[in-house]
Amino acid sequence: MNFTCQNCHTLITIVPGERPPPWCSKCGADFKPDDHRFAVLFESPRDERPPPPSSPPRPPAGRSRPVLPAQPAAPVAEVAEEPAAEPEAREAAPAKRPDRAAGGAPDSAFGLKLLAAAGAVCLAVGIMMAVQKSEWVRGCGAAAGVVVLPEGKGTPVVRYTVGGRDYELVQPDTSPGTVIPILYREDQPNEAVVHDTFALYRLPGIIALLGVGALVTAGSGFALRSGAGKKEAAPRAR
């Protein structure tokens, strides 16, 4: 004889000659013989299906098993896959070059500009000094001086005469009796120098040469930077 549990709708099979179970083997609901609902259960149609091969263990007598609600399965979080970067985009993106100026190191371009400015200043100063010296020479008078060794003195001097008056110019490391050309100021004949072009323009020439060297070095540096920039731009254009 078969009947269905009204609580969990489980089909229960009773072998003829055996008593029905006092509770449901699945949900644990009690079956009462005097209950009208239980009487209706026995009148349910037969089910010819064979009983299950094994039945779960019965709980102790007088104790009903609690009915646990079915819990829904936890949803599985889907991990979004990141789209793979396209190789063309990676190739097209230019590589970042380290900025030396941002990291605190001095920029070479700034150093070259500073060197060029210093060279220009030195060249201008040398030229100005040479021009002034040339103007001074043009306003001077010329005289012939003779190196003599004054009495009681160990340093030779150049003695020259202007307007019938003798003047002396200290000239060490010169042999007595040597004739040396002298340039003197006409308003102050005692201010005189030896008429030697190299000695007169030596200091302005050194300063101007330093300026020219600085300008040439700065120009070479800018040319090298420009050539390196063109070489780096050529592969990118390809």
C-alpha positions as CSV (number, residue, x, y, z in Angstrom):
1,M,0.0,0.0,0.0
2,N,1.3,3.4,-1.0
3,F,0.4,6.9,0.3
4,T,1.9,10.4,0.0
5,C,3.0,12.6,2.9
6,Q,1.0,15.8,2.9
7,N,3.9,17.8,4.2
8,C,6.8,17.0,1.8
9,H,4.7,15.0,-0.8
10,T,7.0,12.0,-0.5
11,L,5.7,8.6,-1.7
12,I,5.7,6.1,1.2
13,T,5.3,2.4,0.5
14,I,3.9,0.0,3.1
15,V,4.4,-3.8,2.7
16,P,1.1,-5.6,3.3
17,G,1.0,-6.9,6.9
18,E,3.2,-4.2,8.3
19,R,2.1,-1.1,10.2
20,P,2.5,2.3,8.8
21,P,5.4,4.3,10.1
22,P,4.6,6.9,12.9
23,W,6.5,9.7,11.0
24,C,7.7,10.6,7.6
25,S,11.2,9.3,6.9
26,K,12.1,12.4,4.9
27,C,10.7,15.5,6.7
28,G,9.9,13.9,10.1
29,A,6.2,14.8,10.2
30,D,4.1,12.6,12.6
31,F,1.4,10.3,11.3
32,K,-1.6,10.0,13.7
33,P,-4.0,7.1,13.2
34,D,-7.0,9.0,14.5
35,D,-6.3,12.0,12.2
36,H,-8.8,12.2,9.4
37,R,-5.9,13.5,7.2
38,F,-4.0,10.3,7.8
39,A,-7.0,8.2,6.8
40,V,-7.2,10.0,3.6
41,L,-3.6,9.3,2.9
42,F,-4.3,5.5,3.0
43,E,-6.9,5.9,0.3
44,S,-4.4,7.3,-2.2
45,P,-3.9,5.2,-5.4
46,R,-1.3,2.5,-5.4
47,D,2.0,3.0,-6.9
48,E,3.6,-0.1,-8.4
49,R,7.1,1.4,-8.2
50,P,9.5,-0.7,-6.2
51,P,10.7,0.7,-2.8
52,P,14.0,2.5,-2.7
53,P,17.0,0.2,-2.2
54,S,17.9,1.9,1.1
55,S,16.0,4.1,3.4
56,P,17.6,6.8,5.7
57,P,17.9,6.0,9.4
58,R,14.8,6.7,11.5
59,P,15.1,9.2,14.3
60,P,14.4,8.1,17.9
61,A,10.8,7.4,18.9
62,G,8.8,10.4,20.3
63,R,11.1,13.0,18.6
64,S,10.3,14.7,15.4
65,R,12.9,15.9,13.0
66,P,12.7,19.7,12.3
67,V,11.9,20.7,8.8
68,L,14.7,22.9,7.4
69,P,13.9,25.2,4.5
70,A,15.9,24.7,1.4
71,Q,18.6,27.2,1.1
72,P,19.3,28.7,-2.4
73,A,22.7,28.1,-3.8
74,A,25.1,31.0,-3.4
75,P,25.6,32.9,-6.7
76,V,29.1,32.5,-8.2
77,A,30.7,35.8,-8.8
78,E,31.9,36.1,-12.3
79,V,35.4,37.6,-12.8
80,A,35.4,40.1,-15.6
81,E,38.3,39.4,-17.9
82,E,40.3,42.4,-18.8
83,P,40.6,42.9,-22.6
84,A,44.1,42.2,-23.8
85,A,46.0,45.2,-25.0
86,E,46.3,45.4,-28.7
87,P,49.9,44.9,-30.0
88,E,49.5,47.8,-32.4
89,A,48.5,50.2,-29.6
90,R,51.5,49.1,-27.6
91,E,53.9,49.6,-30.5
92,A,52.4,53.0,-31.4
93,A,52.8,54.3,-27.9
94,P,56.2,56.0,-27.7
95,A,58.5,55.0,-24.8
96,K,58.9,57.6,-22.1
97,R,62.3,59.1,-21.9
98,P,63.6,60.1,-18.4
99,D,63.7,63.8,-17.9
100,R,67.0,64.7,-16.4
101,A,65.9,68.2,-15.6
102,A,62.9,67.0,-13.6
103,G,65.1,64.6,-11.6
104,G,67.4,67.5,-10.4
105,A,70.3,66.9,-12.8
106,P,71.5,70.0,-14.7
107,D,70.2,70.3,-18.3
108,S,73.0,70.2,-20.9
109,A,71.2,72.8,-23.0
110,F,71.1,75.3,-20.2
111,G,74.8,74.7,-19.6
112,L,75.6,75.3,-23.2
113,K,73.6,78.5,-23.2
114,L,75.4,79.7,-20.1
115,L,78.7,78.9,-21.7
116,A,77.7,80.8,-24.9
117,A,76.7,83.8,-22.9
118,A,80.0,83.9,-21.0
119,G,81.9,83.5,-24.2
120,A,80.0,86.5,-25.8
121,V,80.7,88.6,-22.7
122,C,84.5,87.8,-22.7
123,L,84.8,88.5,-26.4
124,A,83.0,91.8,-26.1
125,V,85.2,92.8,-23.1
126,G,88.4,91.9,-25.0
127,I,87.4,93.9,-28.0
128,M,86.5,96.9,-25.9
129,M,89.9,96.8,-24.1
130,A,91.7,96.5,-27.4
131,V,89.9,99.5,-28.8
132,Q,90.6,101.6,-25.7
133,K,94.3,100.6,-25.8
134,S,94.4,101.5,-29.5
135,E,92.9,105.0,-28.8
136,W,95.4,105.5,-25.9
137,V,98.3,104.6,-28.3
138,R,97.1,107.1,-30.9
139,G,97.0,109.9,-28.3
140,C,100.5,109.2,-27.0
141,G,103.8,110.6,-28.0
142,A,106.8,108.5,-29.0
143,A,110.4,108.9,-27.8
144,A,113.6,106.8,-27.7
145,G,114.8,105.7,-24.3
146,V,118.1,104.4,-23.2
147,V,118.5,101.7,-20.5
148,V,120.8,103.0,-17.8
149,L,121.8,101.8,-14.3
150,P,121.3,104.6,-11.8
151,E,123.9,105.1,-9.1
152,G,123.1,103.3,-5.9
153,K,120.3,101.3,-7.5
154,G,120.4,97.7,-8.8
155,T,117.4,97.9,-11.1
156,P,117.9,99.2,-14.7
157,V,115.7,102.1,-15.9
158,V,114.8,103.6,-19.3
159,R,115.7,107.2,-19.5
160,Y,113.9,109.3,-22.1
161,T,113.7,113.1,-22.7
162,V,110.5,115.1,-23.4
163,G,110.6,118.9,-23.7
164,G,114.2,119.1,-22.5
165,R,113.3,117.1,-19.3
166,D,114.5,113.7,-18.4
167,Y,112.1,111.0,-17.3
168,E,112.7,107.4,-16.1
169,L,110.8,104.2,-16.5
170,V,111.7,101.1,-14.5
171,Q,112.7,98.3,-16.9
172,P,114.1,95.3,-15.1
173,D,116.0,92.4,-16.7
174,T,117.4,94.7,-19.4
175,S,121.0,95.4,-20.3
176,P,122.3,98.9,-19.8
177,G,122.8,100.9,-23.1
178,T,119.9,99.2,-24.9
179,V,117.7,101.7,-26.9
180,I,113.9,101.1,-26.3
181,P,111.0,103.0,-27.9
182,I,108.8,104.7,-25.4
183,L,105.1,105.8,-25.6
184,Y,104.1,108.5,-23.1
185,R,101.0,110.7,-22.5
186,E,101.5,114.1,-23.9
187,D,99.7,115.8,-21.0
188,Q,101.6,113.7,-18.4
189,P,105.0,112.6,-19.8
190,N,105.8,110.7,-16.7
191,E,103.2,108.1,-17.5
192,A,104.9,106.0,-20.2
193,V,105.1,102.4,-21.4
194,V,107.4,100.5,-23.7
195,H,106.2,100.6,-27.2
196,D,105.7,96.8,-27.6
197,T,102.6,95.7,-29.5
198,F,102.4,92.2,-28.0
199,A,102.8,93.6,-24.4
200,L,100.2,96.3,-25.0
201,Y,97.5,94.0,-26.5
202,R,98.3,90.9,-24.5
203,L,95.5,91.1,-21.9
204,P,92.7,92.1,-24.3
205,G,93.8,89.4,-26.7
206,I,93.7,86.7,-23.9
207,I,90.2,87.7,-22.8
208,A,88.9,87.8,-26.4
209,L,90.4,84.3,-27.2
210,L,88.7,82.9,-24.1
211,G,85.4,84.2,-25.4
212,V,86.0,82.8,-28.8
213,G,86.8,79.4,-27.3
214,A,83.7,79.4,-25.2
215,L,81.5,80.3,-28.2
216,V,83.0,77.6,-30.3
217,T,82.5,75.0,-27.6
218,A,78.9,76.0,-27.1
219,G,78.2,75.9,-30.8
220,S,79.7,72.4,-31.1
221,G,77.6,71.2,-28.3
222,F,74.4,72.5,-29.9
223,A,75.4,70.9,-33.2
224,L,75.9,67.5,-31.5
225,R,72.5,67.8,-29.7
226,S,70.8,68.7,-33.0
227,G,72.4,65.7,-34.8
228,A,71.4,63.3,-32.0
229,G,67.8,64.6,-32.1
230,K,67.6,64.0,-35.8
231,K,68.9,60.4,-35.4
232,E,66.3,59.7,-32.8
233,A,63.5,61.2,-34.9
234,A,64.4,59.1,-38.0
235,P,63.5,55.6,-36.5
236,R,60.2,57.0,-35.1
237,A,59.2,58.3,-38.5
238,R,59.7,54.9,-40.0
